[in-house]
Amino acid sequence: MAEMEHADIFVAGGGIAGLTAALAFAQAGWRVVCADPKPISDSAEDPEADLRTTAFLQPSQALFDRIGLWPRLAARATPLQVMKIVNLGATYRSRAFDAADIGELPFGWNIPNWLMRREVHAALQEEPLAFYRAGISASSVLSRTDHALVTLSDGSGVRAKLVLAADGRASGLRDAAGIGTRVLRYGQKALAFAVTHKAPHDNVSTEIHRAGGPCTFVPLPDHGGRPASAVVWMDRATESVRRHALGNAAFEVELLERSGGLYGPVKLASRRSIWPISSQLAKRFYHGRMALIAEAAHAIPPIGAQGLNMSLADIACLLDLAEAGPDRLGDQDMLARYDRRRRPEVTARVLGVDALNRASMVGAAPLQALRAQATGLLHDIKPLRQGLMLLGMAHGGRRSTAVPATPPEAPKP
């Protein structure tokens, strides 16, 4: 190696999870190096910008508050007070799950992914114990008794007590460690984009089910004086590819039909991005002095706001373990505890979302009717409804206690 840098923690990958992990540990007093091969997008117009949005649930907001990040985000976050599930097709049924049933705070707050990554990166740049390496990736990790040696793509290296592999679904570090994965495929792709529409969203996130997969409208601040939503539209891969190639006017017509006209006429307010849908689960969450987090450990379809919130729960768990035993940072006891705490819960959520997605894909009328009846049953029995909402927000993290600010101005969708 040409150079050897010393750190307490090395983070491989600078997505939202990797940057948040680096910020969290630097805030807690550890020297952190984060290597990030992908550039940061400054706006939604950037061709590389991630146009998806994330509904950050209460435990995630509590983590942001804990590490001093929430003040940067509160004014740009759209509260999600109600989550509505609508079944279209053979049987129409609509049920609304209101966060007021279980507390005073919203379920969560919706933030565009590109904006979130930009703000976490900006916060990280202000941390004296955080060192950000742009345009560089981790090539290999060699674990020893009391440290790990990380080789970087520019030939330099980092010696650290703990390595966090946040290098994504196709994690090279996970594969190099010989950790296998279980992959569940659906033959689906998802389209992500922003729209404006006639009807106000009233801070209601609406998941619309029909054959092929859900189409979800998640509230955004008004855009150009009109109500706006982020949309994730899942369907069979062939249909999603076909729609991705449509002109705007034809696409808007199909979206109006697919949404059942619930929001009235819609207008695209961003470009459309497309990506394949699958579930993936690592068979172990650690190796040597390396912990897998986020999509290196688990990946699921965008249903129920689970994916990135589970990733942030990984970070909160590791941060708790590190603070409880700083002298054991990165050792086998700490990482085995992490695996025992996170993997069973993550496995249950991956399988639960898998079942929900397969139920959403069904096209046969009797099965659609059964899906609608099940949704109604879960909603109409109050203890079941409250338990389901609490389960959806529980990620092994701390519940939110902060009252976020009301957004004073709207970012672009």
N, C-alpha and C positions, 0 to 999 in steps of 0.2 A: 504494500500500500504506500502511496506517495505521502499521505498525511494521516495522523491518527488523532481524532478529536475525542475528548472525554465528556461523558454526560451521565446523568442518572438514568434517563429514559430516552430511547430512540423511537420515533414514530415513523413508520413507513406508510406513506400515503397522505395526501392533503385534501381529501374530500371533506364534507361537513363533519363526519365522525372523527377523522384523523386530526383535523385542525382543532376540534373541540377537545379531544383528548390531550393534545399538546398544551392548549390553553389551561385546561383544568389542572394538570400536573405542575405546570409552571406557576400558576397561581398558588398552589399548595406548597411551593418552596423547593421543587426539584428542578435541576438543570435539564432542559429538554431540547433535543434536536429533532426537527421534523423535515423529512425529505419529500418533496412534492413534485412529481413530474409534469403535472398539468397546470396550465396558466390559470390565473384568476380572472373571471369575467367581471367587467365593470358595469354591464347593463344587459337587459334582456335582448338588445339588438346584436350583441356579440354572437357570431355564428356558432361558437363553442358553448354558449350559455345553456345551463340546464334549466329548461322551461317548466319542469315539474315544480309542484309546491309540496310542502309537508305540513300536516296538522300536528304541531308539537303539543302532546298531551301534558297534563298537569305535572307528572314526575319529571318530564324533560324541562318544563319551564322552571321547576324547582332547582334543577341542576344548573341551568343558565343563571338563575338568581344567585346560587351558591358561588359561582365562579366569576361573578361580576359582569356577565355578558348581557343580562336582560335589559339594562338601561339602553343599550344600543339597538335593541330589537323591538321594544314595547310599542314605539310609535309606528312601527311598520307591520305590526302583527294584527290580523283580523280575528276577533274572537269568534269561536264556534260554540254557540249556545245550544243548538239543537242539531241532532243527527237524525235525518229522516231516511227510511228505507221504503222504496216504492217498487211494487211488483206490477209490471205491465204484461200484456200478452193475454193468455187465456183467462186469467183471473187478475183483476185489479185490486190491489190492497196497498194502503199507505199507513205507515206507523211512524210516529215521531218520538224520539228519545230525548228528553229535555234534561240538561245538566242540573236544573233546579231541583230535580228529584233527589239528588245526592249531595248537594252543597251549594255554596254561593258563587263559585267560580265557573267559568265555561269549561267544556270538555278540554278545549285546547285553543291554540292560536295558529292561524295559517300564515306561512311565510314562504315566498318564492325561494327555491333552492339556490339560484344564482346569487340572490341578495344575501341569503344566510351565509353562504360560503365567503362572500366578500367581506361581510361584517366580522365574522370570526377571524378571518385573516388579518383584518385591520386591528382587532384587539390583540392578536398574537404579536403583531409587530411592536406593540407598546410594552410587552413583557420583557424585563431585563434578563430573565432566566430562560427565555425561549429563543431558539436560533433556527431560523427558517431557511431551508436550502431549496431554492426554486429550480425547476428543470432537471432535477436529479431523482433517481429512484434507487431503491436498495437492491443489490444484486444477490447477496447471500448473507446468511447469519450463521456464525459458529458459536455455539454455547459452550462455556467452560464452567468450572465450579462456582466462581463468584462474579462472573461477568460474561457478556457476549460481545463478539467482534462482528461488526456489520461492515460489509464491503459495499461501497456506493458505485453508481454507474460512471462517475468521473474518475474512478481509481482511488479516491480517498476513503477513509474509514472512520468509524465511530466505535468507541468502547463504551458500553452501557451496562447497567445492572438489569434493566428490563427493556425488552423490545416489544412494541405493539405493532402487530401486522394489521394495518388498515388499508391494504392495497387492493381491496375490491374482490368481487365475485370470482375473478380468475386469478386469485392471489398466487403470485410466483413464490412467495416465501412459504405459504402453506404447502404448496406442491413440493417444494424443495425439502421440506421437513417430512415428507412422506405421509401427510395427514390426508386421508381419503374423504370424499364427500358423497352424500346421498342426494341425487338430483331427481326432482319430480317435474315432468314436462306436461304442457297443456295444449300445445299447438296454437297458442295465442300470441298476439302482439298488442301493445297498448299505444295509443296516441295521446300525447299531452300537449295542451295549448291553453290559451286564455280567450275568453269571449266576453262581449257585453251583451246584455239582454234587456228586455222591456220590464219584466217583473222584478221587484226588489228581492234580494235573497234573505233579508232579515236575519243575517248571521246563522242561517240554516244550511248545513251540509247535506246534500241529497244524493243518495246512492240509488240509481235506477236500474232495476234488474229486468232483463229479458234474455232470450237465448243468446249465447256467445260470450257473455261476461257482463259485469256491471259498467255503467257509465255514470261517473260521479262528478257532481258540481260542488266545488268547495269555494266559499265566499272569499272575494278579494275586495279591497277598497274600490270605490267608484272610479271609472276610467272615462275621461272625456265627458263627464256629467251623466254617465249611465251606469247602472249596476253592473258589476263584473264578477266573473267566477273563473277559477282554474278548473279545467276539465281533464279527467283521465278516462279514456274510452277504451275498454278492453273488448276484444272480439277475436274470432278465428283469424289466424295470421293472414290468410288470403284476402279477407274482407278489409282488415286494417291496412294492408299494403295498397289495396285498390283505393281506399278512401284517402290515404296519404297523397296519392297522385292526383286527386280531383282538384279542379279549380275551386276557389273560395266560395263562389255562389252555390255550386253544386254540393259542396261539402256542408255548407250551412243548411241547405234544404234537408240533407240526410240527418244532420244532427237534430234539427227541429223535430223530425219524425221520431228519431230514436229517443228523444227526451220526453216524448208524449206532449210536447207543447207546454210543459210545466212552467217554463220561464218565458214563454212567448218567443217571438222571432229573435234569433241570435246572430251576432256578427263577430267574426274572428278578430281578435285584438293582438295576435302574436303569430309567429310561424308555428308549424306543427312538427313535433319530434315524434319518433317512433322507436320502440325497443321491444325485444322479445320478453315473454313472461315465463318464468319457471320458479320453482322453489329449490333451495339448496341448503344443506346442513352438513357442517364439518363433523367428522366422527370424534374428534377431540378439539378442545379449545386452547390447547397449549402444547408446546414442545420445547424442552430445554428451558431457556430463559425468555422464550417468546410466547406472548398471548395473542390469540386471534380475536379481533373485534370486528363488529359491523359486518359488512358483506363478505369479508374473508371467512367469517364464522357461520353466517346465516343470511339467506336472502329469500324473500317471499313476494308474492304479487301485491300490488298496491290496494289492499282491501283492509278497511278498519283502522287505518292510520297506525299500523303495527311496525313496519319495517325500520325506519330510522329511529323511532322511539325505542325499539329494542336495542339498537346500536348504542344509543345514549345510556341505556340502562347498563350495558356492558361497561361503559366508562365509569359510571357512578359506582358500580360494584368494585372495580379495580381501585378506584380512588379511595373507597372506604377501607379496603383491605390494606392498601399502602399506608394510609394514615393510622390504622390500628396497629401496624407492625412495621415501621419504617426501616428497621434493621433487617427485615426479611424481604425487602423489595426485590422482586424478580426471582426469589428462590422457589424450590419445588413445592414447599408447603403453601406458599401464597397462591401459586398458579393452580395447584390442585384444588384449593378452596374455591377459586374463581370458577373452575370447570364444574365443580359440584353445585355451586350456587346458580350458575347461569344455564348450563346445558339442558337440564331437565325442563326448566321453564320455557326456554327457547324452543325445545323440541315440541312441547305441547302446543305452542303458538303456531309453529310451522305447520303442524298437522291440522290444527284447527282452521287456519286460513286456507290450507289445501282443500279441506272439506267444504268450506264456504265457497271457494272459487268453483269447485266442480258442481256444486248445487246451482250456482249462478249461471253456469254454462248450459244447463239442460234446456232442450227445446220442446220436448214432448209436453203437451197440454196437461196431462195428469200430474206430471212431475212439477210443472210450474205451479199448479194449484196447491200441491203439497208444500212447496217452498213458501208460498204466500201464507198458508195456514200456520206453518211453523213460526214465521215472523210474527204473525198475529198473536200466537200463544205466548211467545217470549215477551211481547209488549204488554199484553192485556192482564197478565198476572203480575201484580206490583212487585212482590219479592223477587220474582225471576227477572223482571225488568231492571230493578235496582242492582241486583247481583251481576247481571250481564254488563251494565255500565261500569260498575266498579272493577270488574275483571278486565274490561277493555282498557282501563286506565292504569292498572297495576302492572308495573314493569320492574319490580324490585327496587324502585327508587323512592325518594321522599315525595309525599304529596305536596302540591304547591300551597304556599301560605301567602304569597305576595298578591297584591291586587294590581294588575297591569294598568298602564296608562291607556286612555282612549286614543286611538290613532288620530293625530291632528291633521295629517295630510296623506294623500294616497300615493304610493309608488306606482310605477307602471306595471301592469300585469305581466 
